Amino acid sequence: MAKACSAGRMERCTCDEAPDLENREAWQWGGCGDNLKYSNKFVKEFLGRKPNKDLRARVDFHNNLVGMKVIKAGVETTCKCHGVSGSCTVRTCWRQLSPFHEIGKQLKQKYETSLKVGSTTNEATGEGDISPPKKSIPGHSDQIPRTTDLVYIDDSPSFCLMSRYSPGTSGRKCYKDKNCDSICCGRGHNTQSRVVTRPCQCQVRWCCYVECKQCTQREEVYTCKD
């Protein structure tokens, strides 16, 4: 939504406003920054500003705030130089969000270190709160979750083996140098060599179709072991 505002695809918002920043003598605030302020306000209204008494709702609310903080922390100032013969006498700067894959990478890291929580009652307010489970669980931390930690209630089922939750990854195609170790859950993978026929050397003919030759080549296919 922040990017949609700056791209002019939203009726109720425009570019981000120029912030009050120090040391701006050498550059000017311009361009069209991603409107994080409006999108953040909209998301809070849409998801709700206050957590529900239900534990799962409080966990969702907590994780939503963590996600917003990650996005906000990733806002970067981007500048473009203006001047004669490539000089940079004036710079125009604007704020933009980090690329989506960078934000996803940070959230994945937080997911891998997420904390299991239970429910307690705050004696001062009488309201429910999230906290470490009452009973110590082997393999789980008793650390009190911070506002930057993702949290969860139930352990995730294993998606490596066939179950009522998942068909598992046995026989699943993977890429040897990219994700076989992860997708195959450490079970290893099979390698199969096969000959395939694909269109090649394609040309556009007048008018109006594409003419291709058929080329055969040998390729290796990797699939997860049982």
Buried (B, 14 or more C-beta within 10 A) or exposed (E): BBBBBBEEEBEEBEBBEBEEEEEEEEBBBBBBBBBBBBBBEBBEEEEEEEBEEEBEBBBBBBBBBBBBEBBEEBBEEEBEEBEEEEEEEEBBBBBBBBEEEEBEEBBEEBEEEBBBBBBEEEEEEEEBBBBBBEEEEEEBBEEEBEEEBBBBBEEEEEBBBEEEEEEBBBEBEBEEEEEBBEBBBEBEBEEEEEEEEEEEEEEEEEEEEEEEEEEEEEEEBBBBEE
